[in-house]
Amino acid sequence: MNHLLLYGYFLYFPEDKSAYIPAIVEMIFLVLLCLAVFFAVKRLSKRQEMKTKELEERILMEREKEKEKHTELK
């Protein structure tokens, strides 16, 4: 029973609804910030993926050259 009284004080609904404006502004700002971070991470991930593909292609080309050298030597 004491828990209900303790947590009941955290629920505060003001009569003046203009008190919600700062919370709404902050919520919009945080959502926009989250979207910006999401797209930045997505773009960074895409760049890293392209670099990794280029590195993989280079390594595969070098391996093919080494195989050709070994087959020519035999």
N, C-alpha and C positions, 0 to 999 in steps of 0.2 A: 504494500500500500504506500509506503514511503517513497518507493521508486516512482510511482505515478505522480505524486506531488512534486518530486524533484524535477522530472522531465516535463511536467506540465508548464513550468515557468519558461521553458525555452520556446514554446509556441506562442508567438506574439503576432497578432494581426492588427496593425494600426487602423484606426478609424480614417485617418487622412491617407488616402491612397497615393499621394505624391511621395510618400516615404519609400515607395517601391522603385522610383525612377533611378536612383543611384545603383540599385541592384540590377536593374534591367540593362543599364548602360555598361556596367561591369561585365555582365553575362555576355552581351553582344561583343564587347572587346575581347573577352577570353575565347569566345567561339571563333572570331576572326583570327586571333593569334594562333589558335590550334590549327586552323585550316592553313595558315601561312607556313607553319612548321611542318605540317603534313606534306604539303606540296614541295617544300624545300628538301625534305628528306627523300621524297620520291624522285626528284630531279637528280639529287646527289647519287642515289642508288642507280639510276639509269646511266649516269656518267661512269660510275665504277664498273657497271656491267659491260659497257662498251670497251673500257680499258682492259678488262679481263678477257674479253673475246679477242681483242687484238693480240694480247700476250699469248693466249692459247694458240692462235693461228701462227704466230711467229715460232713458237716452240714446235708445233707440228711440222712446219716447213723445215726447220733445222733437223728434226728427226728424219724426215724424208731424205734430206741431203746426205745425212750420215749413212742411211741405209743404202742409198745409191753408191756412195763411195765404197762401202763394204762389198756390195755386189760386184763392182768393177774390179776390186782387188782380187776377188776369188776367181 
